[in-house]
Amino acid sequence: MPASTSAPGPRRRLLILAICCMSLLIVSLDATVLNVALPSIRQDLGASVADLQWIIDAYTLVLASLLVLAGSTADRIGRRRVFLTGLVLFTLGSALCSLAPDLPLLVVFRMVQAVGGSMLNPVAMSIITNTFTDPRERARAIGAWGGVVGISMAAGPVIGGLLVETVGWRSIFWLNIPVGLAALLLTWRCIPESRAPKPRRPDPVGQLLVIALLGSVTYAIIEAPSKGAAVLPLAGVAVAALTALLLYEPRRDEPLIDLRFFRSAPFSGATVIAVSAFAALSGFLFLNTLYLQGLRGLSPLHAGLYMLPMAGLTFLCAPLSGRLVGARGPRLPLIVAGTTMAASALLFAAFDAESSTPLLFTGYVLFGLGFGMVNAPITNTAVSGMPRAQAGVAAAIASTSRQTGATLGVAVIGSVLAAGTSAAAPASTFLEASRPAWWIIMACGLSVLVVGAATSGRWARETARRTAERLERTGARVAARSGS
């Protein structure tokens, strides 16, 4: 199918946005529902804390490794085509997860899900960016996109808790199948094909280096509590992969990760903020799921209901953040996000919020408010100012930052928790072992605050403008050489 040349009308644009939001819904629901099911999976399959980390991180690690490849491939061969493939693989992976007979196969099927998921969110964001070309309209669309995360956070724990309690943990993966099939049909009928005017070449060496870097770092962090110094060689692999990536990528005309993007202070800031915010979120959910069901003895459904204040604030604040970004820029939402996320973690780290239900809910409300504010400025800043021809790659790097943060959050927080609790220790040591983890989450919130304030001013916007101009000139030169 040829690339579409006519711009869609207002109603068609809204329909395209709705379809893209459906893909985000199934990916986000999968994460929130799975967190509620972790204690049940742990009991049914005899999983350790490290095993639970792998159930989550096997997915986010593969996702983070392939997002940039999926974005550049979509720009090259067609965004609609890649999006459809992603929906098929994600839906198939969900069905396989529901049938997994043991822990290793569940982890493998989660990786199948992740391959499909890597083709959804960055490609959907690229479709949105190329559909909504007016900056204000695009910011509002991205705000609505972020609101879907709030919907998934509000509905996921409750729906997941109800399913786990009545049917069993395998049923949580059934949720993705009807939504995935509906999105597949609507995409086939309603979304026009589009691709970059000058597609980027594949970069297999860069892709392998990214996989080696993320895989070695994640494995070393998760396994460090049990294997100790035996994971040190993996640190060497990570350093070598990072060094090779920094040396190799700038030498390519069309690298997998264009390091010139990071000359833009807002883009670099959005990357750091995404890693920090999603590390905080994944750690927050991981700790609270184990606490509510393990120490408080709540059922999966009641644990989901406890998390509703956080989810509700995320749902309410995400579209508000999108409107604020469109009207006043990203600074205010980022400052609010960093402040409230850090304050929430501080309640748990220093004031024992777990011991007081009002403090516990205050922490949930603050974190939900902060996380609801952070998503729209990350996404909008990452794609704004970049050449539209590279929208897929820019959006994919932003999505990679999110998933890298989620991977590291579960890996680091889970490892800190595992180091402080042994199999012989009583469950009450959980609270003491979680204190360092809460300080780490607070540091992530402060990172959002400081980096957001530093990279959203006039100087930062000027670096973004200069970077975009250089990228446009370089793209024109490469296209001229290709044409000749």
Secondary structure, DSSP 8 states (H G I E B T S, - for coil): -----S---HHHHHHHHHHHHHHHHHHHHHHHHHHHHHHHHHHHHT--HHHHHHHHHHHHHHHHHHHHHHHHHHHHH-HHHHHHHHHHHHHHHHHHHHH--SHHHHHHHHHHHHHHHTTTHHHHHHHHHHH--SHHHHHHHHHHHHHHHHHHHHHHHHHHHHHHHHT-GGGGGGGHHHHHHHHHHHHHHH------SS-----HHHHHHHHHHHHHHHHHHHHHHHHGGGGHHHHHHHHHHHHHHHHHGGGSSS-SS-GGGGGSHHHHHHHHHHHHHHHHHHHHHHHHHHIIIIIS---HHHHHHHTHHHHHHHHHHHHHHHHHHHHH-SHHHHHHHHHHHHHHHHHHHHS-GGG-HHHHHHHHHHHHHHHHHHHHHHHHHHHTTS-GGGHHHHHHHHHHHHHHHHHHHHHHHHHHHHHH--TTS-TTHHHHHHHHHHHHHHHHHHHHHHHHHHTSSHHHHHHHHHHHHHHHHHHHHHHHHHH-
